[in-house]
Amino acid sequence: MKNRLRVLRAEREWSQAELAGHLEVSRQAVNAIETGKHDPSLPLAFRIARLFDMPIEDIFDDSVP
Amino acid sequence: MFSSQHAPTQTDLSRYYWLMWLGFAAHIAALLWYFAHGPQRLPPLFLALSIGVLLNGAMQLKADDYYRQLCSMGLRTCVGSIAVYLLCFTAVGIYELGYSAGSYIGSGGNPTSIETTIPTALRDAYLIALLAGFAFYLGYFASLLRDRMGTNVE
């Protein structure tokens, strides 16, 4: 699933490790989500949305597989 | 930001990933040792490392989403290889049963004893367990390496 995580992270000038720290996941997980290799679980998707203060659908795009 | 009292730290979560490499290396060492010396002399250190990592992969305590996804692939590969092994075993069993029945009828009802064609090593539960564990690691790392291709770490 495509997402805007890399862009949102870059806007805040966070490294993958810093974002991972905010979300309480590993850096590897952030990397896999950013590259679209891994779709986050619903709880993690909500955590991401809360962290960036945006609706989930503005971060993740499920129209493109 | 979302921290709870018992939440794993970033270091804890990253540790799972490199521990998997350590477990994989220990498992390969245990397999090589098995083929060289047999099951009696397997070094406890290799086994303890590999078993610990496999148990962690099965239970996934305090692991993150992505680690669970990789372990899920490992578990699927493990279960799939066990199914293939059982299928092959069953096919050989059916062949031997048919051959045995044919020999009995062909010999005019005289009972004949037939040796199984399955090699002894493939009936060794210890080796099967080691190979099933190896299949778990293969599934995990195949999935990890596939994901890592063309990705940038920052």
Backbone of each chain as ProteinMPNN parsed JSONL, in Angstrom:
{"seq_chain_A": "MKNRLRVLRAEREWSQAELAGHLEVSRQAVNAIETGKHDPSLPLAFRIARLFDMPIEDIFDDSVP", "coords_chain_A": {"N_chain_A": [[0.843, -1.188, 0.0], [0.561, 2.187, -0.876], [2.032, 5.056, 0.711], [2.4, 8.159, 2.621], [4.41, 8.387, 4.392], [7.217, 8.706, 4.364], [7.491, 11.265, 3.3], [6.139, 12.819, 5.203], [7.725, 12.358, 7.394], [10.133, 13.435, 6.518], [9.421, 16.125, 6.368], [9.385, 16.799, 9.005], [11.961, 16.474, 9.609], [12.956, 14.131, 10.706], [14.798, 11.186, 11.486], [14.657, 7.74, 10.365], [14.982, 6.167, 12.606], [14.291, 7.909, 14.654], [11.583, 8.38, 14.122], [10.703, 5.783, 14.447], [11.16, 5.509, 17.166], [9.21, 7.276, 18.19], [6.936, 5.926, 17.451], [7.17, 3.541, 18.706], [8.137, 1.234, 17.469], [10.394, -0.879, 15.576], [13.295, 0.378, 13.763], [13.563, -0.999, 11.42], [10.94, -1.706, 10.884], [9.757, 0.766, 10.307], [11.145, 1.42, 7.988], [10.287, -0.645, 6.29], [7.562, -0.057, 6.101], [7.577, 2.491, 4.926], [8.623, 1.906, 2.401], [6.626, 0.477, 1.342], [6.611, -2.247, 1.664], [5.527, -3.429, 3.778], [2.415, -3.546, 5.325], [1.043, -1.633, 7.854], [-0.395, -2.713, 11.011], [-3.799, -2.21, 12.144], [-3.891, -0.874, 14.723], [-1.299, 0.287, 14.722], [-1.415, 1.885, 12.462], [-3.293, 3.747, 13.343], [-1.786, 4.901, 15.376], [0.207, 6.13, 13.898], [-1.322, 7.966, 12.468], [-2.272, 9.567, 14.565], [0.116, 10.579, 15.536], [0.989, 12.231, 13.452], [-1.135, 13.829, 13.348], [-3.26, 13.564, 11.505], [-5.888, 12.316, 9.318], [-6.195, 8.753, 8.769], [-6.599, 8.004, 6.104], [-5.432, 10.066, 4.73], [-2.811, 9.566, 4.904], [-2.309, 6.931, 4.157], [-2.815, 5.216, 1.119], [-5.128, 3.28, -0.207], [-6.001, 2.768, -2.709], [-4.191, 2.078, -4.608], [-2.61, -0.924, -5.179]], "CA_chain_A": [[0.0, 0.0, 0.0], [1.359, 3.418, -0.918], [1.785, 5.951, 1.842], [3.175, 9.416, 2.61], [5.175, 8.401, 5.647], [8.561, 9.248, 4.139], [7.35, 12.713, 3.11], [5.764, 13.419, 6.49], [8.91, 12.267, 8.256], [11.114, 14.41, 6.006], [8.955, 17.471, 6.745], [9.753, 17.033, 10.416], [13.41, 16.236, 9.682], [13.221, 12.999, 11.591], [15.395, 9.994, 10.873], [13.774, 6.566, 10.54], [15.103, 5.721, 14.001], [13.509, 8.825, 15.504], [10.164, 8.075, 13.91], [10.474, 4.475, 15.076], [11.08, 5.767, 18.606], [7.9, 7.896, 18.47], [5.856, 4.944, 17.214], [7.479, 2.337, 19.482], [8.416, 0.084, 16.604], [11.807, -0.896, 15.201], [13.643, 1.139, 12.566], [13.302, -1.877, 10.282], [9.499, -1.652, 10.59], [9.495, 2.045, 9.639], [11.691, 1.302, 6.634], [9.412, -1.536, 5.508], [6.291, 0.637, 5.835], [7.855, 3.579, 3.971], [8.866, 1.377, 1.059], [5.435, -0.251, 0.916], [6.798, -3.697, 1.775], [4.765, -3.915, 4.932], [1.251, -2.739, 5.701], [0.946, -1.652, 9.324], [-1.651, -3.176, 11.598], [-4.728, -1.095, 12.393], [-3.437, -0.039, 15.856], [-0.124, 1.074, 14.347], [-1.889, 2.913, 11.524], [-3.905, 4.803, 14.169], [-0.7, 5.606, 16.08], [0.854, 6.995, 12.9], [-2.252, 9.058, 12.183], [-2.291, 10.464, 15.734], [1.421, 11.247, 15.625], [1.05, 13.317, 12.461], [-2.376, 14.583, 13.489], [-3.941, 13.506, 10.205], [-6.703, 11.1, 9.147], [-5.442, 7.619, 8.201], [-6.698, 7.97, 4.635], [-4.54, 11.085, 4.149], [-1.436, 9.038, 4.966], [-2.254, 5.672, 3.4], [-3.656, 5.198, -0.071], [-5.423, 1.875, -0.498], [-6.526, 2.615, -4.08], [-3.125, 1.46, -5.398], [-2.133, -2.087, -4.423]], "C_chain_A": [[0.889, 1.253, 0.0], [1.032, 4.294, 0.29], [2.712, 7.167, 1.771], [4.101, 9.507, 3.817], [6.552, 9.043, 5.461], [8.512, 10.785, 4.01], [7.064, 13.405, 4.443], [6.952, 13.427, 7.453], [9.948, 13.309, 7.827], [10.714, 15.844, 6.379], [9.339, 17.828, 8.174], [11.247, 16.819, 10.677], [13.759, 15.163, 10.713], [13.942, 11.911, 10.805], [14.402, 8.841, 11.048], [13.796, 6.101, 11.993], [14.29, 6.605, 14.935], [12.015, 8.56, 15.366], [9.804, 6.747, 14.583], [10.331, 4.631, 16.587], [9.729, 6.351, 18.989], [6.78, 6.859, 18.385], [6.021, 3.663, 18.019], [7.511, 1.091, 18.613], [9.912, 0.126, 16.276], [12.049, -0.019, 13.964], [13.346, 0.318, 11.312], [11.825, -1.814, 9.874], [9.154, -0.364, 9.852], [9.963, 1.985, 8.185], [10.767, 0.456, 5.743], [8.08, -0.866, 5.178], [6.5, 1.72, 4.767], [8.005, 3.064, 2.545], [7.686, 0.545, 0.546], [5.562, -1.763, 0.979], [5.949, -4.289, 2.89], [3.607, -2.963, 5.206], [1.099, -2.792, 7.216], [-0.395, -2.21, 9.789], [-2.537, -1.95, 11.86], [-4.287, -0.25, 13.593], [-2.237, 0.834, 15.494], [-0.51, 2.185, 13.365], [-2.537, 4.072, 12.296], [-2.825, 5.601, 14.907], [-0.008, 6.584, 15.135], [-0.03, 8.22, 12.633], [-2.285, 10.059, 13.339], [-0.989, 11.258, 15.828], [1.492, 12.429, 14.67], [-0.219, 14.169, 12.459], [-3.12, 14.699, 12.148], [-4.851, 12.286, 10.158], [-5.882, 9.996, 8.456], [-5.442, 7.668, 6.67], [-5.861, 9.059, 3.956], [-3.083, 10.615, 4.152], [-1.305, 7.798, 4.08], [-3.243, 5.707, 2.249], [-3.905, 3.744, -0.465], [-5.957, 1.677, -1.913], [-5.485, 1.969, -4.997], [-2.57, 0.274, -4.608], [-0.613, -2.056, -4.244]], "O_chain_A": [[1.839, 1.356, 0.775], [-0.081, 4.277, 0.815], [3.661, 7.209, 0.987], [4.52, 10.598, 4.205], [6.996, 9.828, 6.299], [9.368, 11.497, 4.536], [7.661, 14.432, 4.769], [7.152, 14.372, 8.217], [10.56, 13.975, 8.663], [11.574, 16.675, 6.672], [9.584, 18.988, 8.504], [11.728, 16.962, 11.801], [14.719, 15.284, 11.474], [13.717, 11.742, 9.606], [13.428, 8.959, 11.791], [12.773, 5.695, 12.544], [13.677, 6.121, 15.887], [11.28, 8.52, 16.353], [8.748, 6.609, 15.2], [9.496, 3.978, 17.213], [9.158, 5.964, 20.008], [5.81, 6.906, 19.141], [5.14, 2.804, 18.024], [6.983, 0.04, 18.976], [10.609, 1.066, 16.66], [11.12, 0.285, 13.216], [12.936, 0.855, 10.284], [11.494, -1.86, 8.69], [8.372, -0.373, 8.902], [9.27, 2.439, 7.274], [10.505, 0.806, 4.592], [7.529, -1.079, 4.098], [5.71, 1.848, 3.832], [7.565, 3.711, 1.595], [7.743, -0.02, -0.546], [4.734, -2.485, 0.423], [5.692, -5.492, 2.93], [3.786, -1.749, 5.306], [1.035, -3.876, 7.797], [-1.388, -2.183, 9.062], [-2.077, -0.81, 11.802], [-4.302, 0.978, 13.502], [-2.163, 1.991, 15.91], [0.016, 3.296, 13.439], [-2.351, 5.236, 11.944], [-2.931, 6.819, 15.048], [0.32, 7.71, 15.511], [0.451, 9.352, 12.581], [-2.322, 11.268, 13.111], [-0.99, 12.445, 16.156], [1.991, 13.497, 15.025], [-0.355, 15.104, 11.67], [-3.54, 15.779, 11.733], [-4.616, 11.317, 10.88], [-4.99, 10.283, 7.658], [-4.425, 7.409, 6.027], [-5.607, 8.989, 2.753], [-2.232, 11.2, 3.482], [-0.325, 7.638, 3.353], [-4.372, 6.174, 2.398], [-3.019, 3.066, -0.985], [-6.325, 0.564, -2.289], [-5.829, 1.387, -6.025], [-2.107, 0.451, -3.481], [-0.045, -2.959, -3.631]]}, "seq_chain_B": "MFSSQHAPTQTDLSRYYWLMWLGFAAHIAALLWYFAHGPQRLPPLFLALSIGVLLNGAMQLKADDYYRQLCSMGLRTCVGSIAVYLLCFTAVGIYELGYSAGSYIGSGGNPTSIETTIPTALRDAYLIALLAGFAFYLGYFASLLRDRMGTNVE", "coords_chain_B": {"N_chain_B": [[6.252, 8.63, 22.459], [3.879, 7.263, 22.645], [4.268, 5.865, 24.887], [4.128, 3.162, 27.194], [4.26, 1.652, 30.427], [5.516, -0.875, 30.275], [6.422, -1.011, 27.736], [8.386, -2.106, 24.98], [11.732, -1.035, 24.341], [13.371, 0.872, 21.744], [15.835, -0.3, 21.328], [15.359, -2.886, 22.331], [13.512, -3.825, 20.443], [14.961, -3.768, 18.044], [16.851, -5.588, 18.664], [15.695, -8.108, 18.329], [15.875, -8.573, 15.6], [18.623, -8.815, 14.962], [19.19, -10.912, 16.623], [17.91, -12.969, 15.372], [19.559, -13.482, 13.215], [21.743, -14.489, 14.576], [20.616, -16.769, 15.726], [20.059, -18.187, 13.402], [22.625, -18.692, 12.387], [23.586, -20.293, 14.469], [21.829, -22.41, 14.206], [22.465, -23.469, 11.702], [25.044, -24.297, 12.304], [24.432, -26.274, 14.189], [23.069, -28.087, 12.569], [25.105, -28.837, 10.753], [26.834, -29.978, 12.543], [25.297, -32.102, 13.386], [25.228, -33.698, 11.05], [27.885, -34.34, 10.904], [28.58, -35.572, 13.333], [26.351, -36.845, 14.417], [23.271, -37.128, 16.406], [23.846, -37.285, 19.139], [25.961, -35.747, 20.157], [25.412, -33.04, 19.967], [26.234, -29.653, 20.346], [25.29, -27.925, 23.272], [25.213, -25.121, 23.342], [24.797, -24.126, 20.718], [22.311, -25.261, 20.216], [20.745, -24.159, 22.282], [20.782, -21.439, 21.653], [19.566, -21.437, 19.102], [17.078, -22.636, 19.684], [16.021, -20.818, 21.513], [15.694, -18.536, 19.893], [13.918, -19.546, 18.002], [11.697, -20.103, 19.619], [11.071, -17.543, 20.428], [10.413, -16.53, 17.962], [8.097, -17.949, 17.49], [6.406, -17.175, 19.585], [6.576, -14.403, 19.697], [6.816, -12.289, 21.585], [6.333, -9.036, 22.739], [7.124, -7.99, 20.303], [7.437, -6.069, 17.251], [5.107, -5.086, 14.602], [6.25, -5.636, 12.053], [8.238, -7.514, 12.503], [6.637, -9.597, 13.34], [5.306, -10.124, 10.959], [7.41, -11.098, 9.362], [8.122, -13.355, 10.851], [5.787, -14.748, 10.594], [5.889, -15.485, 7.934], [8.072, -17.182, 8.067], [7.006, -19.189, 9.736], [4.983, -20.137, 8.093], [6.466, -21.213, 5.997], [7.773, -23.206, 7.381], [5.624, -24.884, 8.259], [4.584, -25.534, 5.772], [6.719, -27.001, 4.651], [6.766, -29.181, 6.349], [4.316, -30.303, 5.703], [4.805, -31.056, 3.027], [6.796, -32.936, 3.426], [5.35, -34.884, 4.892], [3.493, -35.573, 2.951], [5.135, -36.752, 0.983], [6.094, -38.88, 2.465], [3.731, -40.266, 2.929], [3.036, -40.925, 0.3], [5.111, -42.67, -0.388], [4.578, -44.625, 1.483], [2.066, -45.57, 0.623], [2.808, -46.612, -1.84], [4.507, -48.668, -0.978], [2.715, -50.241, 0.438], [1.003, -51.068, -1.614], [2.844, -52.446, -3.178], [3.581, -54.443, -1.439], [1.12, -55.788, -1.088], [0.725, -56.646, -3.725], [2.925, -58.346, -4.044], [2.253, -60.293, -2.205], [-0.092, -61.367, -3.274], [0.877, -62.15, -5.757], [2.69, -64.095, -5.055], [1.157, -66.201, -4.437], [-0.131, -66.138, -2.018], [1.758, -66.408, -0.071], [3.31, -65.05, 2.757], [5.396, -62.213, 2.493], [8.285, -60.45, 3.44], [8.963, -57.019, 3.325], [11.4, -54.593, 2.984], [11.408, -51.213, 4.086], [11.544, -48.448, 1.84], [12.256, -45.966, 2.584], [14.824, -43.838, 3.564], [16.777, -44.243, 6.575], [17.645, -41.893, 7.839], [15.709, -40.028, 7.139], [13.67, -40.77, 8.724], [14.282, -39.986, 11.169], [13.381, -38.319, 13.929], [14.624, -36.235, 15.236], [16.299, -35.073, 13.314], [14.372, -34.285, 11.513], [13.055, -32.348, 13.003], [15.112, -30.477, 13.238], [15.414, -29.776, 10.543], [12.921, -28.698, 10.051], [13.032, -26.445, 11.666], [15.06, -25.134, 10.31], [13.735, -24.574, 7.949], [11.966, -22.641, 8.877], [13.737, -20.507, 9.424], [14.666, -20.082, 6.814], [12.349, -19.177, 5.488], [11.831, -16.833, 6.923], [14.173, -15.282, 6.396], [14.175, -15.188, 3.615], [11.946, -13.631, 3.166], [12.73, -11.292, 4.497], [15.043, -10.502, 3.044], [13.965, -10.128, 0.518], [12.333, -7.924, 1.027], [14.268, -6.056, 1.649], [15.569, -5.472, -0.682], [16.391, -2.893, -2.77], [15.752, -0.878, -0.958], [16.168, 2.08, 1.055], [18.1, 2.825, 3.846], [17.837, 5.15, 6.42]], "CA_chain_B": [[5.009, 9.383, 22.432], [2.771, 6.41, 23.092], [4.932, 4.9, 25.773], [3.495, 2.6, 28.367], [5.285, 1.264, 31.403], [6.248, -2.084, 29.884], [6.659, -0.988, 26.285], [9.783, -2.399, 24.633], [12.458, 0.128, 23.823], [13.872, 0.768, 20.364], [16.926, -1.281, 21.374], [14.739, -4.217, 22.492], [12.867, -4.23, 19.194], [15.983, -4.025, 17.03], [17.607, -6.777, 19.082], [15.059, -9.315, 17.758], [16.305, -8.783, 14.215], [19.973, -9.393, 14.881], [19.17, -12.221, 17.3], [17.474, -13.961, 14.379], [20.766, -13.864, 12.466], [22.555, -15.319, 15.48], [19.924, -18.055, 15.816], [20.217, -18.854, 12.102], [24.012, -19.188, 12.342], [23.669, -21.403, 15.432], [21.053, -23.53, 13.675], [23.283, -24.079, 10.64], [26.134, -24.992, 12.994], [23.856, -27.479, 14.792], [22.788, -29.024, 11.467], [26.39, -29.358, 10.272], [27.344, -30.843, 13.61], [24.477, -33.327, 13.343], [25.665, -34.538, 9.929], [29.26, -34.796, 11.144], [28.755, -36.388, 14.549], [25.116, -37.481, 14.876], [22.485, -36.327, 17.347], [24.243, -37.409, 20.545], [26.977, -34.798, 20.623], [25.103, -31.665, 19.553], [26.659, -28.706, 21.389], [24.125, -27.256, 23.877], [25.199, -23.677, 23.079], [24.146, -23.911, 19.419], [20.888, -25.606, 20.334], [20.078, -23.198, 23.165], [20.614, -20.201, 20.887], [18.576, -21.637, 18.054], [15.761, -22.901, 20.293], [15.554, -19.551, 22.08], [15.235, -17.661, 18.805], [12.712, -20.159, 17.403], [10.58, -19.89, 20.552], [10.718, -16.128, 20.327], [9.732, -16.361, 16.675], [6.75, -18.527, 17.577], [5.565, -16.448, 20.546], [6.632, -13.002, 19.281], [6.499, -11.437, 22.729], [6.775, -7.639, 22.68], [7.739, -7.698, 19.009], [6.616, -5.139, 16.48], [4.324, -5.608, 13.474], [7.045, -6.122, 10.93], [8.887, -8.751, 12.955], [5.572, -10.626, 13.308], [5.052, -10.485, 9.55], [8.525, -11.936, 8.91], [8.007, -14.645, 11.536], [4.632, -15.432, 10.012], [6.384, -16.101, 6.687], [8.902, -18.301, 8.513], [6.133, -20.26, 10.224], [4.286, -20.719, 6.931], [7.434, -22.054, 5.284], [8.001, -24.379, 8.237], [4.441, -25.762, 8.187], [4.506, -26.015, 4.397], [7.716, -28.056, 4.406], [6.316, -30.374, 7.089], [3.234, -30.892, 4.898], [5.422, -31.714, 1.864], [7.471, -34.126, 3.953], [4.32, -35.889, 5.204], [2.914, -36.012, 1.673], [6.1, -37.68, 0.366], [6.107, -40.069, 3.319], [2.477, -40.971, 2.675], [3.094, -41.484, -1.059], [5.992, -43.846, -0.334], [3.838, -45.625, 2.277], [1.03, -46.158, -0.242], [3.538, -47.42, -2.824], [4.993, -49.874, -0.307], [1.543, -51.059, 0.756], [0.58, -51.677, -2.875], [3.874, -53.412, -3.583], [3.477, -55.545, -0.484], [-0.099, -56.529, -1.422], [0.98, -57.288, -5.02], [3.856, -59.461, -3.819], [1.518, -61.325, -1.469], [-1.003, -62.026, -4.228], [1.708, -62.754, -6.8], [3.386, -65.285, -4.553], [0.158, -67.231, -4.137], [-0.568, -66.057, -0.625], [2.855, -66.558, 0.895], [3.705, -63.744, 3.309], [6.773, -61.794, 2.187], [8.641, -59.241, 4.195], [9.553, -55.997, 2.446], [12.098, -53.504, 3.686], [10.939, -49.897, 3.644], [12.502, -47.764, 0.958], [12.547, -44.632, 3.139], [16.105, -43.869, 4.28], [16.675, -44.128, 8.028], [17.835, -40.494, 8.253], [14.457, -39.287, 6.961], [12.714, -41.184, 9.756], [14.844, -39.524, 12.422], [12.58, -37.164, 14.372], [15.534, -35.149, 15.606], [16.714, -34.41, 12.073], [13.174, -33.636, 10.942], [12.829, -31.125, 13.788], [16.158, -29.517, 12.839], [15.111, -29.289, 9.186], [11.73, -27.832, 10.141], [13.545, -25.18, 12.184], [15.807, -24.518, 9.206], [12.722, -24.042, 7.017], [11.474, -21.398, 9.484], [14.735, -19.467, 9.17], [14.69, -19.796, 5.379], [11.17, -18.359, 5.18], [12.031, -15.52, 7.541], [15.21, -14.511, 5.717], [13.754, -14.95, 2.228], [11.029, -12.503, 3.226], [13.503, -10.11, 4.887], [15.921, -10.083, 1.953], [13.101, -9.622, -0.558], [11.919, -6.572, 1.422], [15.423, -5.137, 1.719], [16.068, -5.143, -2.011], [15.974, -1.587, -3.279], [15.3, 0.05, 0.073], [17.205, 2.95, 1.616], [18.049, 3.006, 5.296], [18.299, 6.506, 6.779]], "C_chain_B": [[3.836, 8.563, 22.948], [3.248, 5.461, 24.169], [4.056, 4.449, 26.926], [4.62, 2.046, 29.231], [6.145, 0.103, 30.935], [6.551, -2.137, 28.388], [8.128, -1.289, 26.006], [10.463, -1.156, 24.063], [12.873, -0.156, 22.38], [14.979, -0.295, 20.286], [16.375, -2.701, 21.484], [14.208, -4.724, 21.153], [13.89, -4.568, 18.12], [16.778, -5.284, 17.357], [17.023, -8.046, 18.462], [15.618, -9.635, 16.374], [17.707, -9.373, 14.142], [20.074, -10.713, 15.636], [18.769, -13.33, 16.335], [18.665, -14.43, 13.547], [21.622, -14.815, 13.3], [21.947, -16.721, 15.595], [20.096, -18.878, 14.541], [21.614, -19.468, 12.005], [24.158, -20.405, 13.277], [22.945, -22.638, 14.895], [21.825, -24.255, 12.57], [24.428, -24.878, 11.271], [25.623, -26.304, 13.595], [23.574, -28.539, 13.721], [24.08, -29.673, 10.953], [26.976, -30.335, 11.28], [26.607, -32.179, 13.607], [24.978, -34.257, 12.239], [27.08, -35.087, 10.159], [29.349, -35.805, 12.278], [27.495, -37.114, 15.027], [24.465, -36.687, 15.992], [23.004, -36.323, 18.787], [25.133, -36.265, 21.029], [26.68, -33.347, 20.232], [25.457, -30.674, 20.666], [25.463, -27.939, 21.955], [24.054, -25.767, 23.556], [24.468, -23.367, 21.763], [22.633, -24.143, 19.546], [20.132, -24.576, 21.17], [19.799, -21.899, 22.405], [19.49, -20.344, 19.867], [17.175, -21.836, 18.625], [15.178, -21.61, 20.862], [14.975, -18.642, 21.004], [13.96, -18.229, 18.171], [11.49, -19.949, 18.306], [10.112, -18.442, 20.493], [9.969, -15.844, 19.027], [8.315, -16.899, 16.706], [5.845, -17.692, 18.476], [5.502, -14.951, 20.252], [6.257, -12.039, 20.405], [7.117, -10.052, 22.539], [7.474, -7.289, 21.362], [6.853, -6.711, 18.26], [5.968, -5.855, 15.28], [5.163, -6.309, 12.419], [7.739, -7.432, 11.279], [7.861, -9.899, 12.917], [5.297, -11.077, 11.881], [6.156, -11.421, 9.033], [8.447, -13.322, 9.547], [6.842, -15.457, 10.973], [5.038, -16.144, 8.723], [7.244, -17.321, 7.026], [8.056, -19.483, 8.965], [5.387, -20.935, 9.081], [5.211, -21.648, 6.157], [7.673, -23.344, 6.057], [6.836, -25.383, 8.118], [4.308, -26.361, 6.781], [5.485, -27.141, 4.135], [7.364, -29.332, 5.174], [5.222, -31.093, 6.29], [3.8, -31.646, 3.692], [6.108, -33.001, 2.299], [6.447, -35.244, 4.229], [3.683, -36.452, 3.945], [3.826, -37.049, 1.012], [6.116, -38.997, 1.144], [4.873, -40.933, 3.06], [2.499, -41.647, 1.303], [3.963, -42.743, -1.077], [5.296, -44.984, 0.421], [2.796, -46.338, 1.438], [1.682, -47.074, -1.282], [3.969, -48.742, -2.176], [3.848, -50.826, 0.051], [1.064, -51.801, -0.484], [1.546, -52.758, -3.332], [3.793, -54.666, -2.72], [2.256, -56.437, -0.801], [0.076, -57.302, -2.732], [1.878, -58.502, -4.877], [3.146, -60.636, -3.144], [0.616, -62.12, -2.413], [-0.2, -62.799, -5.271], [2.397, -64.033, -6.343], [2.409, -66.383, -4.122], [-0.225, -67.278, -2.667], [0.52, -66.296, 0.392], [3.262, -65.19, 1.432], [5.162, -63.418, 2.976], [7.081, -60.548, 3.002], [9.366, -58.277, 3.262], [10.195, -54.914, 3.303], [11.552, -52.177, 3.176], [12.016, -49.21, 2.799], [12.882, -46.384, 1.487], [13.861, -44.696, 3.913], [15.926, -43.614, 5.774], [16.761, -42.664, 8.472], [16.529, -39.706, 8.151], [13.361, -39.736, 7.922], [13.202, -40.76, 11.144], [14.138, -38.228, 12.852], [13.454, -35.959, 14.701], [15.96, -34.352, 14.363], [15.54, -33.661, 11.454], [12.906, -32.323, 11.672], [13.862, -30.063, 13.407], [15.862, -28.925, 11.463], [13.883, -28.376, 9.183], [12.138, -26.457, 10.676], [14.294, -24.414, 11.103], [14.835, -23.889, 8.203], [12.15, -22.725, 7.554], [12.442, -20.255, 9.171], [14.77, -19.082, 7.693], [13.534, -18.872, 4.985], [11.339, -16.944, 5.694], [13.007, -14.692, 6.709], [14.882, -14.269, 4.238], [12.854, -13.718, 2.189], [11.786, -11.205, 3.546], [14.352, -9.588, 3.724], [15.123, -9.527, 0.775], [12.687, -8.171, -0.248], [13.07, -5.582, 1.368], [15.93, -4.725, 0.349], [15.5, -3.8, -2.454], [15.44, -0.645, -2.23], [16.469, 0.86, 0.599], [17.018, 3.061, 3.119], [18.602, 4.383, 5.622], [18.535, 6.584, 8.268]], "O_chain_B": [[2.926, 9.083, 23.594], [2.693, 4.376, 24.342], [3.346, 5.24, 27.546], [5.776, 1.984, 28.812], [7.354, 0.086, 31.165], [6.894, -3.19, 27.851], [9.013, -0.793, 26.705], [9.834, -0.338, 23.39], [12.738, -1.272, 21.879], [15.057, -1.072, 19.335], [16.86, -3.613, 20.814], [14.416, -5.877, 20.776], [13.72, -5.531, 17.373], [17.306, -5.955, 16.471], [17.768, -8.96, 18.108], [15.812, -10.797, 16.019], [17.965, -10.3, 13.375], [20.933, -11.541, 15.334], [19.218, -14.47, 16.453], [18.777, -15.609, 13.213], [22.151, -15.807, 12.798], [22.66, -17.725, 15.564], [20.257, -20.097, 14.588], [21.769, -20.618, 11.594], [24.773, -21.409, 12.917], [23.389, -23.768, 15.102], [21.839, -25.484, 12.508], [24.742, -25.985, 10.835], [26.302, -27.328, 13.52], [23.808, -29.729, 13.933], [24.144, -30.885, 10.747], [27.535, -31.371, 10.921], [27.204, -33.239, 13.798], [25.135, -35.458, 12.458], [27.424, -36.162, 9.668], [30.1, -36.776, 12.197], [27.57, -37.92, 15.955], [25.022, -35.7, 16.472], [22.638, -35.447, 19.571], [25.055, -35.865, 22.191], [27.591, -32.521, 20.172], [25.022, -30.844, 21.805], [24.695, -27.358, 21.188], [22.962, -25.201, 23.499], [23.633, -22.465, 21.703], [21.811, -23.362, 19.068], [19.024, -24.169, 20.82], [18.711, -21.332, 22.507], [18.594, -19.505, 19.776], [16.204, -21.276, 18.117], [13.986, -21.341, 20.712], [13.907, -18.055, 21.177], [13.037, -17.483, 17.843], [10.394, -19.658, 17.827], [8.915, -18.158, 20.507], [9.034, -15.045, 18.985], [7.431, -16.374, 16.031], [4.663, -17.515, 18.181], [4.491, -14.304, 20.527], [5.486, -11.101, 20.207], [8.298, -9.933, 22.212], [8.317, -6.393, 21.321], [5.679, -6.536, 18.585], [6.232, -7.023, 14.993], [4.843, -7.404, 11.958], [7.818, -8.344, 10.457], [8.179, -11.018, 12.515], [5.081, -12.261, 11.623], [5.874, -12.408, 8.353], [8.673, -14.335, 8.885], [6.902, -16.684, 10.888], [4.594, -17.259, 8.451], [7.16, -18.356, 6.365], [8.343, -20.632, 8.626], [5.182, -22.148, 9.092], [4.807, -22.725, 5.718], [7.765, -24.427, 5.479], [7.052, -26.575, 7.904], [3.968, -27.533, 6.62], [5.143, -28.126, 3.479], [7.632, -30.437, 4.702], [5.2, -32.321, 6.21], [3.338, -32.74, 3.369], [6.012, -34.027, 1.626], [6.654, -36.396, 3.847], [3.371, -37.64, 3.867], [3.362, -38.088, 0.542], [6.147, -40.08, 0.56], [4.958, -42.158, 2.981], [2.047, -42.782, 1.149], [3.608, -43.748, -1.693], [5.41, -46.152, 0.047], [2.65, -47.557, 1.521], [1.183, -48.162, -1.57], [3.809, -49.809, -2.77], [3.99, -52.046, -0.021], [0.758, -52.992, -0.432], [1.147, -53.824, -3.802], [3.92, -55.789, -3.207], [2.347, -57.665, -0.785], [-0.357, -58.449, -2.852], [1.645, -59.545, -5.488], [3.394, -61.801, -3.457], [0.559, -63.349, -2.369], [-0.533, -63.93, -5.626], [2.654, -64.935, -7.14], [2.809, -67.375, -3.512], [-0.595, -68.328, -2.141], [0.246, -66.378, 1.59], [3.528, -64.272, 0.656], [6.05, -64.252, 3.157], [6.214, -59.7, 3.216], [10.261, -58.667, 2.511], [9.58, -54.395, 4.234], [11.266, -52.029, 1.988], [13.216, -49.374, 3.021], [13.731, -45.708, 0.907], [14.003, -45.515, 4.82], [15.039, -42.867, 6.186], [16.036, -42.243, 9.374], [16.265, -38.825, 8.97], [12.268, -39.171, 7.943], [12.612, -41.127, 12.161], [14.286, -37.185, 12.216], [13.069, -34.813, 14.472], [15.976, -33.121, 14.373], [15.691, -32.553, 10.94], [12.573, -31.313, 11.052], [13.526, -28.887, 13.269], [16.037, -27.726, 11.243], [13.81, -27.412, 8.421], [11.653, -25.43, 10.201], [14.174, -23.193, 10.997], [15.087, -22.805, 7.678], [11.881, -21.803, 6.784], [12.037, -19.185, 8.717], [14.889, -17.905, 7.355], [13.722, -17.909, 4.241], [11.032, -15.976, 4.998], [12.718, -13.549, 6.356], [15.276, -13.246, 3.678], [12.976, -12.872, 1.303], [11.524, -10.159, 2.951], [14.378, -8.387, 3.454], [15.548, -8.577, 0.117], [12.689, -7.31, -1.127], [12.869, -4.404, 1.074], [16.647, -3.731, 0.228], [14.286, -3.606, -2.503], [14.736, 0.307, -2.568], [17.612, 0.402, 0.595], [15.925, 3.352, 3.604], [19.686, 4.752, 5.171], [18.926, 7.634, 8.778]]}, "name": "protein", "num_of_chains": 2, "seq": "MKNRLRVLRAEREWSQAELAGHLEVSRQAVNAIETGKHDPSLPLAFRIARLFDMPIEDIFDDSVPMFSSQHAPTQTDLSRYYWLMWLGFAAHIAALLWYFAHGPQRLPPLFLALSIGVLLNGAMQLKADDYYRQLCSMGLRTCVGSIAVYLLCFTAVGIYELGYSAGSYIGSGGNPTSIETTIPTALRDAYLIALLAGFAFYLGYFASLLRDRMGTNVE"}
